[in-house]
Amino acid sequence: MGNIFKSDFVFLGLVIIASLLFVSGLGSSAIMGLLGYSGLSLAEVMARTELNASRAILAQQGLGSLAIFLIPGVAMLQRWAYQEARELPVESPVLDRPQWPLKQTILAWALLPALLPLLEWLTGRWVLFLETTAWGAKAIARSEEQATLVERLLFLPHWGDQVLVVVVFVLIAAVGEELFFRGALQRIIRSRMGASSVFASAALFAAFHFDLLHLPFLVIAGLALAWLFELSGRLWVPLVAHVIHNALTYLQALESGPGSYAHISPVPFTGMVVASALASVAIFMVLRRK
């Protein structure tokens, strides 16, 4: 029985459960009470239209990211650091840490921004395909409902609300997801599957978002981030890349205005899309030759 709890997968699962119970559970009750929604479920709060309801939902989003991704990711890193410091057996060894100069860092952080126009075009084509199928049309309707809720949070009116939006969607989301998907899951999977963990990490990253509309975006971005972690052996490389990506997409959403996130319009195939593809391939090839 003791050997079971030495498993990294079991430890990670237990931390997620405990984190959800204490952080999301107790924190949710406290925030609901503070904003005047004590005794109401999250679904009941989501049905309300007042500003405080949106703030409560935003706070729940942040707590969820903390509980599911950030805290479990930190816990796994601390577990491995404890084992290594005491020279205990480590089930999931660290990635190789090759030389990683400044030029590689700049190129790594430029990869996702370079991919953005191409990803937007692919996402538009994907949505057009979904509209041609019965199951796809139903899935689009469900995804648009979820996206509408996210959009409700992105365009809160006060500057303090916008600061909280940046903290939740740009910082907590990016840092938490990288600690979890790359820092924890990819390292665990890599000890069993080798470099194929890049694909497994990307698949799990896309699946955990439950966002069919942006599936091509999520899969390719997940592959890029997982590959950067595999290539560099350093978690901060994909972590900063993810923060930059989230910041850019947030600014893009603000510039496009309400309706741009929930309703995806096909993007024409322009020179910008071609330049995006060529720049991304060039960055990939340079990094790969490192």
C-alpha positions in Angstrom: 0.0 0.0 0.0 2.9 2.4 0.8 4.3 1.9 -2.7 1.1 3.2 -4.2 1.4 6.5 -2.5 5.0 6.8 -3.7 3.6 7.1 -7.2 3.8 10.6 -8.7 0.4 10.2 -10.4 -1.3 9.2 -7.1 0.4 12.1 -5.2 -0.7 14.6 -7.9 -4.3 13.3 -7.8 -4.5 13.5 -4.0 -3.1 17.1 -4.1 -5.7 18.1 -6.7 -8.5 16.7 -4.5 -7.2 18.4 -1.4 -6.7 21.6 -3.2 -10.2 21.6 -4.6 -11.7 20.9 -1.2 -9.8 23.6 0.7 -9.0 26.3 -1.9 -11.9 26.2 -4.2 -14.4 25.0 -1.6 -13.6 27.2 1.4 -12.5 30.1 -0.7 -15.6 30.0 -2.8 -17.9 30.2 0.3 -15.9 33.1 1.6 -16.0 35.1 -1.6 -19.7 34.4 -2.2 -20.4 35.6 1.3 -18.3 38.7 0.8 -20.1 39.7 -2.4 -23.5 39.0 -1.0 -24.3 35.6 -2.5 -24.0 33.4 0.5 -26.0 30.3 0.1 -26.3 30.6 -3.7 -24.7 28.0 -6.1 -22.3 29.1 -8.8 -25.0 28.3 -11.4 -27.5 30.7 -9.6 -24.9 33.5 -9.5 -24.1 33.0 -13.2 -27.8 33.5 -14.0 -27.7 37.0 -12.4 -26.7 40.1 -14.4 -25.4 42.5 -11.8 -21.8 43.6 -11.7 -21.0 41.8 -8.4 -22.2 38.5 -9.9 -19.5 38.9 -12.7 -16.9 39.7 -10.1 -17.9 36.6 -8.1 -17.6 34.4 -11.3 -14.2 35.9 -12.0 -13.0 35.2 -8.5 -14.3 31.6 -8.9 -12.3 31.3 -12.1 -9.1 32.4 -10.4 -9.7 30.0 -7.5 -10.4 27.1 -9.9 -7.1 27.8 -11.7 -5.3 27.9 -8.3 -6.9 24.7 -7.1 -6.6 22.6 -10.2 -3.4 23.8 -11.8 -1.1 26.1 -9.8 -1.1 24.5 -6.3 -0.8 20.9 -7.6 2.0 21.9 -10.0 3.9 23.7 -7.1 3.3 20.7 -4.9 4.8 18.3 -7.5 7.9 20.5 -7.9 8.4 20.7 -4.1 8.0 16.9 -3.9 10.8 16.3 -6.4 13.0 19.0 -4.8 12.6 17.3 -1.4 13.4 13.9 -2.9 16.5 15.2 -4.8 17.8 17.2 -1.8 17.7 14.1 0.4 19.0 11.9 -2.4 15.8 9.8 -2.4 14.7 7.8 -5.5 12.8 10.1 -7.9 10.2 8.4 -10.0 10.2 11.2 -12.6 13.7 12.5 -13.2 14.4 16.0 -14.4 14.7 16.8 -18.1 18.1 17.3 -19.6 19.4 20.8 -19.2 21.4 21.7 -22.3 23.1 25.0 -22.8 20.4 27.6 -23.4 21.7 31.1 -24.6 19.8 34.4 -24.8 19.1 34.0 -28.6 17.2 30.8 -28.0 15.2 32.4 -25.3 14.1 35.3 -27.5 13.2 32.9 -30.4 11.3 30.7 -28.0 9.2 33.6 -26.7 8.6 34.8 -30.3 7.2 31.4 -31.4 3.6 31.8 -30.2 3.2 35.4 -31.3 4.5 34.4 -34.7 1.9 31.6 -34.8 -1.1 33.8 -33.9 -2.3 34.8 -37.4 -2.0 31.2 -38.7 -3.8 29.9 -35.6 -6.6 32.4 -36.1 -7.0 31.3 -39.7 -7.0 27.6 -38.8 -9.6 28.2 -36.1 -11.9 30.0 -38.5 -11.6 27.1 -41.0 -12.3 24.7 -38.2 -15.5 26.5 -37.2 -16.7 26.6 -40.9 -16.2 22.8 -40.9 -18.1 22.3 -37.7 -21.0 24.3 -39.1 -21.4 21.7 -41.9 -22.2 18.9 -39.5 -25.2 18.5 -37.1 -23.1 17.5 -34.1 -20.7 20.4 -34.9 -23.5 23.0 -35.0 -24.7 21.8 -31.6 -21.2 21.8 -30.2 -20.7 25.4 -31.5 -23.9 26.5 -29.7 -22.6 25.0 -26.4 -19.1 26.4 -26.8 -20.5 29.9 -27.6 -22.5 29.8 -24.4 -19.2 29.1 -22.5 -17.3 31.8 -24.5 -20.1 34.3 -23.8 -19.5 33.8 -20.1 -15.8 34.4 -20.5 -16.5 37.5 -22.5 -18.7 38.8 -19.8 -15.6 38.7 -17.5 -13.2 40.2 -20.0 -15.1 43.5 -20.4 -15.8 44.5 -16.8 -16.0 48.3 -16.6 -13.8 49.4 -13.7 -10.0 49.5 -13.8 -9.8 47.4 -10.6 -11.9 44.8 -12.3 -9.5 44.8 -15.3 -6.5 44.4 -13.0 -8.2 41.3 -11.5 -9.0 40.0 -15.1 -5.3 40.3 -16.0 -4.2 38.5 -12.8 -6.7 35.7 -13.4 -6.6 35.2 -17.2 -3.0 36.3 -18.0 -1.0 35.4 -14.9 -2.7 32.8 -12.8 -4.0 30.9 -15.9 -0.6 30.9 -17.7 1.6 30.2 -14.7 -0.8 27.5 -13.3 -1.2 25.7 -16.5 2.6 25.6 -17.2 3.3 24.4 -13.7 0.7 21.7 -14.1 0.9 20.5 -17.7 4.6 21.0 -18.3 6.2 21.2 -14.9 4.2 18.2 -13.5 2.3 16.1 -16.1 4.9 16.3 -18.9 7.7 15.4 -16.6 5.7 12.4 -15.1 4.7 11.2 -18.6 8.2 11.7 -20.0 9.6 9.3 -17.5 7.4 6.7 -19.1 7.0 7.7 -22.7 10.2 9.8 -23.5 9.9 12.6 -26.0 6.4 11.4 -26.9 5.3 13.2 -23.8 5.2 16.4 -25.9 2.1 15.1 -27.7 0.5 13.7 -24.6 1.0 17.0 -22.8 -0.5 19.0 -25.7 -3.5 16.6 -25.9 -4.2 16.9 -22.2 -3.7 20.7 -22.4 -6.3 21.0 -25.2 -8.8 18.6 -23.6 -8.7 20.3 -20.2 -9.9 23.6 -21.7 -13.3 22.0 -22.9 -13.3 24.5 -25.7 -14.2 22.9 -29.1 -14.3 26.2 -30.9 -10.6 27.0 -30.3 -9.5 23.3 -30.6 -6.9 23.9 -33.4 -5.5 26.9 -31.5 -5.2 24.9 -28.2 -3.6 21.8 -29.8 -1.0 23.7 -31.7 -0.2 26.2 -28.9 0.0 23.2 -26.5 2.4 21.4 -28.9 4.6 24.6 -29.1 4.7 25.0 -25.3 5.4 21.3 -24.6 8.1 21.3 -27.3 9.8 24.4 -25.8 9.9 22.6 -22.4 11.3 19.4 -24.0 13.9 21.4 -26.0 15.1 23.7 -23.2 14.7 21.5 -20.1 13.6 24.7 -18.3 10.1 25.4 -17.1 10.5 29.2 -17.2 10.9 29.1 -21.0 7.3 27.9 -21.8 6.0 29.7 -18.7 7.0 33.2 -19.9 6.0 32.3 -23.5 2.5 31.4 -22.2 2.2 34.6 -20.2 3.2 36.6 -23.3 0.7 34.7 -25.4 -2.2 35.2 -22.9 -1.3 38.9 -22.6 -1.4 39.3 -26.4 -4.7 37.5 -26.9 -6.2 39.5 -24.0 -5.2 42.8 -25.6 -6.5 41.5 -29.0 -9.8 40.7 -27.4 -10.0 44.2 -25.9 -9.2 45.8 -29.2 -11.8 43.7 -31.1 -14.5 44.5 -28.5 -17.4 42.5 -27.2 -18.5 39.6 -29.4 -15.1 38.8 -30.8 -14.3 36.0 -28.4 -17.7 34.2 -28.3 -18.4 34.4 -32.1 -15.5 33.4 -34.3 -15.5 34.9 -37.8 -13.5 33.2 -40.5 -10.2 35.0 -41.3 -9.3 35.4 -45.0 -6.1 33.7 -46.2 -3.8 36.7 -46.6 -0.2 37.4 -46.8 -0.1 37.8 -43.0 -1.1 34.1 -42.6 1.6 33.1 -45.0 4.1 35.2 -43.2 3.0 33.7 -39.9 3.5 30.2 -41.2 6.9 31.0 -42.7 8.1 32.8 -39.5 7.0 30.0 -37.3 8.7 27.4 -39.4 11.9 29.5 -39.5 11.9 29.9 -35.7 11.2 26.1 -35.3 14.1 25.2 -37.5 16.6 27.5 -35.8 15.6 26.3 -32.4 15.7 22.7 -33.6 19.3 23.1 -34.8 20.5 24.5 -31.5 
